[in-house]
Amino acid sequence: MPVVRYSGITTIFMYIFGAKSPKMGMLTLNKGEKMKNFLGAIALVLMSPLIFAGGQSMSDSQGNNMSSAKASSGVHFYGRLYIGYDSTTGDTSRLDDGGNKSRLGLKVRSGNIVGNLEYKYDIGDGTSGAGNNCGTNNANGCQTFDLHVGNLGFMTPVGYIGAGTYEAPYKTMGQFDNNMDTAIALNAHGGQSQGQGGIAGNFEGAIAYHAAMGPLEIGYMYAATDNTANDVTNTDRGDYSIGVTARDMFVSGLTFGYARYHDDEVSGSEGENNDKFFASYKVMPNMGVFVSLEDVEVVNTFIASSGTDGKINTYGIHYSMGSADIQLVSAEGDSDAAAANQDYQTRSISASINLSKHSDITLGYTKQDFDADGADFSTAGVGLTHKF
């Protein structure tokens, strides 16, 4: 490959990763004023006749959601097999599906009725969880299959309306990580929010609405189950998630949007929110840049097993070169806590090589580097994926 090609990539890499990048500064949003203008535009669209164009389906999000609304009439089975080998900090190595990327599901459509049932599993150690939580505290970790998505609803002239378990708009909208649900995933290293209210997890016991109107996509989910002793859902009545995405609205190749996850029942307060602004732009046929700006308050989403609030700013590049898709990411976590050891930087590099139309192999490395010594965490891994 000519030397000038390497030089160009290096320049772009430094431009994105640079802390004082002027273009990244232009993408940084003034949340107070921008939020008002953004929601005002959404309200205008919702009141317009465009909404009657109807929605198409719940967001695919690189195959993680796999919504039933895209299925043709009848029953369609689908799935994904993933196996990986990874090594984490402390020389811990394992051969398994570290993020439960493997899926098995079916889509059903009969007239205007659509349904989706999807399970996740691990072909490496035979459990749906991490493989080490088979005690009484979390018996679900010993299951072979674990429900990921299960819902049933209607396609109407104004969009999709359904109920069940979904991936929330906070996860599916503005999800740019090619390595989601693997050991080198960004959310497992602070590059994105984690936990139930973050990028990971699903939204159970929900009533859902989704619509696509020209360049706009809107999703809303509301938890409908009261918090009682018999409630086994991971949501409570009053929890909700909403998201809006605009594609090619003003500039061809530009996508931007906003998403929120609201945890309603928080002791001593009126609830907590995770807010995310995101954007991506296809600068060349084989290259795109993206940014995600998260302000997280929901417990365990900034740092696992922690009530710390904070902001996560993520910048990255997707670059295709032959059969390889390269991802470069730089992220910064700025905690609202007084302790400086909660601040960190995350760096990630990976390459996914397409072996066929349905198979690929991915190699990557992701590291979370805290400002204080002793808490750094890194993972190097290789994984093989086949979709069917």
Backbone torsions as a table, in degrees:
resi	resn	phi	psi	omega
1	MET	NA	139.0	-178.1
2	PRO	-59.4	149.4	-178.1
3	VAL	-61.9	-34.7	-178.0
4	VAL	-61.3	-30.6	179.3
5	ARG	-65.7	-42.6	178.0
6	TYR	-64.8	-38.1	-179.7
7	SER	-63.4	-40.4	179.9
8	GLY	-64.5	-43.3	180.0
9	ILE	-63.9	-41.9	179.8
10	THR	-61.1	-42.3	179.4
11	THR	-61.5	-45.1	-179.9
12	ILE	-64.1	-42.2	179.0
13	PHE	-57.4	-46.5	-180.0
14	MET	-67.5	-34.0	-179.3
15	TYR	-65.9	-41.9	179.9
16	ILE	-73.2	-42.9	-173.1
17	PHE	-79.9	-14.8	-178.6
18	GLY	-64.6	133.3	-176.0
19	ALA	-66.3	-27.0	-177.4
20	LYS	-109.1	26.1	-179.1
21	SER	-56.4	122.3	-179.0
22	PRO	-64.1	-34.4	-179.1
23	LYS	-72.5	-33.6	175.5
24	MET	-69.1	-32.8	177.0
25	GLY	-63.9	-37.1	177.2
26	MET	-65.5	-29.7	-178.9
27	LEU	-80.6	-19.8	-179.7
28	THR	-65.2	131.8	-170.8
29	LEU	-102.2	139.2	169.2
30	ASN	-80.2	100.2	-167.6
31	LYS	-63.7	-36.6	-177.1
32	GLY	-62.2	-58.1	-176.6
33	GLU	-74.3	-42.8	-178.2
34	LYS	-61.9	-37.9	-178.2
35	MET	-62.1	-43.3	179.7
36	LYS	-62.1	-46.2	-179.6
37	ASN	-64.3	-40.2	-177.1
38	PHE	-65.2	-47.9	179.9
39	LEU	-68.5	-29.8	176.3
40	GLY	-64.8	-40.9	177.9
41	ALA	-65.6	-38.6	179.3
42	ILE	-63.4	-44.8	-179.0
43	ALA	-61.4	-39.1	178.8
44	LEU	-61.8	-41.9	-179.7
45	VAL	-67.5	-41.7	-178.4
46	LEU	-62.7	-29.1	-180.0
47	MET	-86.5	-5.3	-177.5
48	SER	-90.3	164.7	-179.1
49	PRO	-67.3	-9.1	-177.5
50	LEU	-60.2	-29.7	-175.4
51	ILE	-62.5	-24.9	-178.1
52	PHE	-77.4	1.0	172.2
53	ALA	-68.2	-22.8	175.9
54	GLY	85.6	156.9	179.5
55	GLY	-96.8	165.7	-178.9
56	GLN	-102.0	-57.8	-176.7
57	SER	-167.4	167.5	172.9
58	MET	-70.3	152.1	-174.1
59	SER	-61.3	138.7	-179.5
60	ASP	-75.3	-38.4	179.3
61	SER	50.7	56.8	176.9
62	GLN	59.3	32.5	174.4
63	GLY	89.6	-1.7	-178.9
64	ASN	-74.8	-36.2	-178.2
65	ASN	-84.8	-48.3	177.1
66	MET	53.1	55.0	-173.6
67	SER	-67.1	149.4	-178.1
68	SER	-69.9	-18.5	-174.0
69	ALA	-66.7	-14.6	178.7
70	LYS	-91.6	-5.4	-176.6
71	ALA	-77.8	149.1	173.9
72	SER	-79.5	175.7	-178.9
73	SER	-59.6	141.9	-179.2
74	GLY	106.4	-155.0	-178.2
75	VAL	-120.8	132.4	-178.8
76	HIS	-127.6	122.7	176.3
77	PHE	-93.1	145.1	179.2
78	TYR	-149.8	169.5	178.1
79	GLY	-174.5	178.5	179.3
80	ARG	-152.6	131.6	176.2
81	LEU	-109.6	134.1	178.6
82	TYR	-140.7	135.5	173.6
83	ILE	-138.9	136.7	-177.0
84	GLY	-140.2	158.5	173.6
85	TYR	-122.9	124.7	-177.3
86	ASP	-138.8	155.7	178.0
87	SER	-129.4	125.2	-177.3
88	THR	-109.0	175.5	177.9
89	THR	-54.2	135.2	-177.2
90	GLY	93.6	13.0	177.9
91	ASP	59.1	36.3	175.1
92	THR	-93.1	117.4	-178.4
93	SER	-115.7	149.9	179.4
94	ARG	-154.2	151.5	174.8
95	LEU	-115.5	99.6	-177.6
96	ASP	-167.0	-169.4	175.8
97	ASP	-104.8	85.5	-170.3
98	GLY	-59.4	-25.9	-177.9
99	GLY	-117.6	14.1	-177.7
100	ASN	54.5	52.4	179.3
101	LYS	-77.9	-23.5	-179.9
102	SER	-65.5	139.9	-176.8
103	ARG	-137.3	151.4	171.6
104	LEU	-143.9	124.3	-175.0
105	GLY	-155.9	177.7	175.8
106	LEU	-144.1	149.5	176.3
107	LYS	-117.6	139.8	-178.1
108	VAL	-126.9	136.0	173.4
109	ARG	-144.0	129.0	177.1
110	SER	-140.7	102.7	-174.2
111	GLY	65.7	-123.2	179.1
112	ASN	-92.8	-0.7	179.6
113	ILE	-90.3	128.9	179.7
114	VAL	-130.4	145.4	179.6
115	GLY	-144.4	157.3	-179.5
116	ASN	-145.7	131.5	176.6
117	LEU	-132.1	123.1	-174.7
118	GLU	-142.1	130.2	178.8
119	TYR	-115.7	149.3	173.7
120	LYS	-111.4	152.3	-177.0
121	TYR	-158.4	171.8	-176.6
122	ASP	-127.4	114.0	-179.6
123	ILE	-82.2	-4.0	179.9
124	GLY	-82.7	-45.9	-178.7
125	ASP	-124.3	3.5	173.3
126	GLY	79.7	7.0	179.1
127	THR	-117.3	157.7	179.4
128	SER	-86.1	-14.1	179.5
129	GLY	-102.6	-153.0	-177.7
130	ALA	-75.3	-11.3	178.2
131	GLY	88.8	-3.1	-178.5
132	ASN	-125.3	14.3	-177.3
133	ASN	-121.9	48.9	-176.1
134	CYS	-91.0	10.4	178.8
135	GLY	-80.5	-169.4	-176.3
136	THR	-71.8	-19.2	-177.8
137	ASN	-71.2	-29.6	-178.6
138	ASN	-153.0	79.4	-177.7
139	ALA	-68.4	-18.4	-180.0
140	ASN	-62.1	-22.7	-180.0
141	GLY	-66.3	-16.1	-179.1
142	CYS	-92.9	-3.6	179.5
143	GLN	-72.5	148.8	173.6
144	THR	-76.5	-40.7	179.8
145	PHE	-121.1	144.2	-179.8
146	ASP	-133.7	127.0	-178.3
147	LEU	-61.0	128.7	178.0
148	HIS	-108.7	-46.9	178.2
149	VAL	-138.1	134.9	175.1
150	GLY	-156.9	114.3	-175.2
151	ASN	-155.6	163.0	179.5
152	LEU	-146.9	137.8	-177.2
153	GLY	-166.1	-166.3	-175.6
154	PHE	-124.7	143.9	165.9
155	MET	-93.4	120.9	-177.4
156	THR	-119.4	171.2	177.8
157	PRO	-61.7	-18.6	-179.5
158	VAL	-107.4	9.2	177.3
159	GLY	128.6	-170.9	-179.9
160	TYR	-90.8	134.5	174.7
161	ILE	-130.5	123.8	-177.2
162	GLY	-154.4	-176.4	-179.1
163	ALA	-147.6	152.1	178.7
164	GLY	137.6	-140.5	-178.9
165	THR	-114.2	130.3	-175.5
166	TYR	-135.6	170.0	162.0
167	GLU	-88.3	129.3	-173.5
168	ALA	-70.6	153.3	175.0
169	PRO	-55.3	-29.1	178.7
170	TYR	-62.3	-28.4	178.4
171	LYS	-87.3	-46.9	-170.5
172	THR	-77.8	-27.8	-179.4
173	MET	-94.0	127.5	-177.0
174	GLY	75.3	27.5	177.3
175	GLN	-95.1	103.7	-173.5
176	PHE	-107.1	-5.6	-174.7
177	ASP	-77.9	115.7	176.9
178	ASN	-69.1	-15.9	-175.2
179	ASN	-106.0	20.8	179.7
180	MET	-57.0	141.2	179.4
181	ASP	69.4	23.5	173.0
182	THR	-122.9	173.8	-177.5
183	ALA	-67.2	-24.1	-178.6
184	ILE	-99.0	15.3	-178.0
185	ALA	-60.0	147.7	-179.1
186	LEU	-62.7	-42.1	-176.2
187	ASN	-66.7	-20.1	176.6
188	ALA	-81.0	-5.9	-178.2
189	HIS	-132.3	22.9	175.7
190	GLY	82.4	0.6	179.9
191	GLY	-73.6	-18.7	172.1
192	GLN	-146.6	167.5	178.7
193	SER	-64.9	155.7	-177.0
194	GLN	-127.3	177.1	176.7
195	GLY	79.8	-176.3	-174.7
196	GLN	-59.5	-41.5	-178.2
197	GLY	-87.6	1.9	-178.9
198	GLY	-105.3	-145.3	-177.3
199	ILE	-71.8	-30.1	-177.5
200	ALA	-86.1	173.0	174.1
201	GLY	85.4	-178.8	177.5
202	ASN	-133.9	179.6	-174.6
203	PHE	-123.6	105.3	-172.9
204	GLU	-94.5	159.9	176.2
205	GLY	58.7	43.4	-170.5
206	ALA	-113.5	148.1	164.0
207	ILE	-99.6	128.9	-169.9
208	ALA	-124.9	146.8	173.8
209	TYR	-134.2	141.6	179.1
210	HIS	-149.8	138.9	178.5
211	ALA	-148.6	147.5	173.5
212	ALA	-120.1	124.2	-176.2
213	MET	-130.5	96.1	-176.9
214	GLY	60.8	-122.9	-179.1
215	PRO	-81.3	-5.9	-175.6
216	LEU	-100.1	142.6	172.6
217	GLU	-127.9	129.9	-177.0
218	ILE	-127.0	133.9	176.8
219	GLY	-134.0	140.2	179.1
220	TYR	-145.3	136.0	177.0
221	MET	-135.5	139.3	-178.7
222	TYR	-130.8	128.9	179.1
223	ALA	-74.6	129.8	-172.0
224	ALA	-111.7	4.6	-175.6
225	THR	-105.5	128.1	178.2
226	ASP	-66.6	150.0	178.1
227	ASN	-82.2	95.2	178.8
228	THR	-127.9	178.3	179.9
229	ALA	-64.9	-24.6	-179.0
230	ASN	-92.3	0.4	-178.5
231	ASP	-82.5	118.0	179.4
232	VAL	-113.1	8.6	177.2
233	THR	-76.9	162.1	177.9
234	ASN	-91.7	13.5	175.1
235	THR	-131.4	164.2	175.4
236	ASP	-128.7	155.3	179.7
237	ARG	-53.1	131.1	-177.6
238	GLY	107.3	-24.1	174.0
239	ASP	-67.1	145.5	176.2
240	TYR	-154.1	162.8	173.7
241	SER	-139.9	136.2	-178.8
242	ILE	-136.7	147.6	178.6
243	GLY	-153.3	147.7	176.9
244	VAL	-135.6	131.0	179.3
245	THR	-128.2	135.7	175.6
246	ALA	-117.1	128.4	-179.6
247	ARG	-120.7	128.6	176.8
248	ASP	54.3	32.5	-176.9
249	MET	-76.1	-47.2	-177.2
250	PHE	-110.5	-36.0	-178.7
251	VAL	-134.0	134.0	177.6
252	SER	-62.2	130.0	179.6
253	GLY	92.6	-6.1	-179.1
254	LEU	-98.2	127.4	174.0
255	THR	-123.0	135.3	177.4
256	PHE	-149.5	162.1	-179.3
257	GLY	179.9	-174.2	-177.5
258	TYR	-143.4	143.6	176.9
259	ALA	-143.0	150.5	178.1
260	ARG	-138.3	144.1	169.1
261	TYR	-120.9	124.7	-178.0
262	HIS	-115.2	123.4	174.6
263	ASP	-101.2	109.5	-167.9
264	ASP	-79.2	-44.3	-173.6
265	GLU	-93.2	95.1	177.3
266	VAL	-125.4	125.8	-175.4
267	SER	-58.8	124.4	174.7
268	GLY	81.4	8.7	-179.5
269	SER	-147.9	177.3	-177.6
270	GLU	-92.9	12.3	-178.9
271	GLY	113.7	165.6	-178.8
272	GLU	-128.0	148.8	-178.0
273	ASN	-124.1	143.3	162.5
274	ASN	-108.8	124.9	-179.6
275	ASP	-118.5	141.1	-177.5
276	LYS	-139.2	125.7	167.7
277	PHE	-105.2	140.0	-177.4
278	PHE	-146.2	157.8	178.1
279	ALA	-159.2	150.5	172.5
280	SER	-143.1	152.1	-178.2
281	TYR	-144.6	129.1	178.9
282	LYS	-87.1	99.3	-174.2
283	VAL	-81.3	-25.9	176.5
284	MET	-144.4	163.2	179.8
285	PRO	-55.3	-29.7	-177.1
286	ASN	-113.7	15.4	-178.7
287	MET	-149.0	138.2	175.7
288	GLY	-138.6	154.6	176.5
289	VAL	-118.5	155.1	179.9
290	PHE	-146.9	158.0	178.4
291	VAL	-143.9	142.1	176.4
292	SER	-136.4	124.7	-178.9
293	LEU	-118.7	109.2	-176.4
294	GLU	-111.4	137.8	171.8
295	ASP	-118.9	104.9	-169.1
296	VAL	-110.9	133.3	177.9
297	GLU	-123.1	-25.8	-176.2
298	VAL	-62.5	136.3	-175.4
299	VAL	-58.1	143.1	176.8
300	ASN	70.4	12.1	-178.8
301	THR	-103.6	-24.5	174.0
302	PHE	-82.5	-49.9	174.4
303	ILE	-135.3	136.7	-177.5
304	ALA	-58.3	143.2	178.2
305	SER	54.0	42.8	-178.4
306	SER	-149.2	144.2	175.9
307	GLY	-92.5	12.3	-177.8
308	THR	-66.6	133.9	173.0
309	ASP	-92.1	160.9	177.7
310	GLY	179.8	-179.0	178.7
311	LYS	-120.5	138.3	178.7
312	ILE	-124.0	113.6	178.2
313	ASN	-108.1	121.9	-173.3
314	THR	-123.2	131.3	178.9
315	TYR	-129.2	141.5	-177.7
316	GLY	-158.4	173.0	180.0
317	ILE	-132.2	138.6	166.4
318	HIS	-114.1	125.7	-176.6
319	TYR	-135.2	125.1	179.1
320	SER	-99.9	132.6	-179.2
321	MET	-140.0	98.2	-175.4
322	GLY	68.8	-125.4	179.6
323	SER	-91.4	3.8	-177.2
324	ALA	-105.7	137.4	173.7
325	ASP	-113.0	115.8	-174.8
326	ILE	-102.2	138.1	177.5
327	GLN	-125.2	125.9	176.7
328	LEU	-121.8	129.6	-174.7
329	VAL	-138.2	140.6	171.6
330	SER	-131.5	132.2	-178.4
331	ALA	-138.5	153.3	177.3
332	GLU	-131.3	133.2	175.7
333	GLY	-109.8	122.8	-178.3
334	ASP	-119.0	105.3	-176.2
335	SER	-78.2	151.5	174.9
336	ASP	-82.8	-7.4	-179.8
337	ALA	-74.2	156.9	-179.6
338	ALA	-71.7	-26.1	-177.3
339	ALA	-71.2	122.1	-178.3
340	ALA	-69.6	-18.7	-177.0
341	ASN	-75.0	0.4	175.7
342	GLN	-91.4	-10.4	177.3
343	ASP	-84.1	147.3	-176.7
344	TYR	-157.3	168.6	171.7
345	GLN	-125.6	142.2	177.7
346	THR	-122.7	132.7	176.8
347	ARG	-126.6	140.2	-178.1
348	SER	-146.6	140.0	174.3
349	ILE	-139.3	135.6	179.9
350	SER	-153.1	158.1	177.5
351	ALA	-138.1	126.0	177.0
352	SER	-107.9	120.6	-176.4
353	ILE	-106.9	120.0	-178.8
354	ASN	-75.2	120.2	178.0
355	LEU	-90.7	-29.6	177.5
356	SER	-160.3	-172.6	-179.9
357	LYS	-64.5	-28.6	-175.0
358	HIS	-115.8	-1.1	-174.8
359	SER	-130.0	147.5	175.5
360	ASP	-154.0	160.4	174.7
361	ILE	-123.7	135.6	-175.3
362	THR	-122.2	135.1	173.6
363	LEU	-120.6	137.3	-178.4
364	GLY	-164.0	168.6	179.3
365	TYR	-145.8	130.7	178.8
366	THR	-134.9	136.6	-178.1
367	LYS	-136.4	134.4	172.4
368	GLN	-106.8	116.9	-173.2
369	ASP	-114.7	105.4	179.9
370	PHE	-77.3	153.2	179.6
371	ASP	-64.1	-32.4	176.6
372	ALA	-91.9	146.7	-178.6
373	ASP	-72.1	152.6	170.4
374	GLY	100.7	-11.7	-176.1
375	ALA	-114.9	8.0	-177.8
376	ASP	-65.8	149.0	-177.8
377	PHE	-142.7	129.2	-178.3
378	SER	-139.1	155.3	178.9
379	THR	-142.6	131.0	171.0
380	ALA	-115.6	136.4	-176.1
381	GLY	-156.2	164.9	174.0
382	VAL	-137.1	138.5	-176.7
383	GLY	-143.2	147.7	179.2
384	LEU	-115.2	129.7	-178.0
385	THR	-123.5	138.8	172.4
386	HIS	-136.9	126.7	178.9
387	LYS	-104.6	145.0	178.3
388	PHE	-144.2	NA	NA
